[in-house]
Amino acid sequence: MLSYRLRWYALETTRVLRRRWQALLLGMLLLSPAMMPVLAQTRLLGAPVLAPLTPGHDWLWRYACLLLLEGLAVLWVLIQRPAIAGGPFAAYLRALPIPRWQRRLTDLAVLLLVNTPILLPVLAAAISFAVLPHAARHYFYLIDLLLLTLAAQVQILARSRRDLPLHLLANLSLVAGMQGGPSFALICSSAATVLALTLLFKTPDSAVAPSTAGAERAATPVWLSRGLPPALRVSLAAVRHPYRYRWLLRALTLGAGLVGADLLMTIWQFDLRARGLMLLCQAAVGVIAAGGYRDLGEAHRRAASYTRALPLKPHRQAAWDTVLVMTYALPFYAALPLLLLCHHALDAVSACADLLSCIPLLLLLRLAHRHSQAVVLGSLLAACWTCAVWRFLI
């Protein structure tokens, strides 16, 4: 059971990496600080895990930080849920007389492999703890965080939300240990460990999802389908299921990038450099948001046996897909021009011209996503768009 699920996950992951090897290589080159000392690199990699231990913050900030870390880990698993569950193999697996505890151990083994990128910051934080005072107390925090993260992932994969209050209580106990003395911290950490272990093995259902055919049904809410064109309803259904977590991850990535740009512009006091940063961020928004074209194309191909029976014209479906991606990207495109406009670093005419120039960029990126080398072509198109608009706004 474990070997087949791991083989299926490896096959699906290999397919994704083969399609996205250019973006992966570019990200590794950009994010690897080659000239930074090893200990500094370790602290930088473990910074998200070390954030709740930062002194000077109240319990509410630490609690929110813990929930954010666990939420990102849950989102990482939700994006890959069909591959983690075993894909078509899951239908056969459910028919086998396998004890529930064996299914749960198999789920945990697969999750440990899936969480390899998440475990790297944890390992870096564990190395950093060696030079911090009260190291034992910090290691208790690290173990509890790992157990609670695994528990949250298992509960979501099993489609069980009834233990959410118990999970929130375990996080609260862990945060309470950070606020008190060593003895109180040991008691609270032990309570959090017991609650996390209870959550890991409490749910009787396995994380194996239903069959792929059932899991990939496209359904649009009733209130959203009234009065909309049929082609737009099909596009909305493709966004909602099964790729909704990919769209959510893109939104979180774009939001984090915009927050970082805002902080940098504030340091620069919104001078002329802020306009250049705005164009670079908008080019990145276009490249990331254009990934929605690929998701829509995959959803349409999977639902082709159904949609061929509908009176939908292909060019009209493609037009509504483009409108949907543009609507999705519009808030992220408009955020920085509005920010510069509020700080009188950009006039209204230039802001409107900048927003209008984003439309041809997204149209060109749609053409790029029809090619197998979409990442390279999209990056080149975004770079050319930045150079063209730069001459007018800078």
Order of alpha helices (4+ residues) and beta strands (2+ residues): alpha-alpha-alpha-alpha-alpha-alpha-alpha-alpha-alpha-alpha-alpha-alpha-alpha-alpha-alpha-alpha-alpha-alpha-alpha-alpha-alpha-alpha
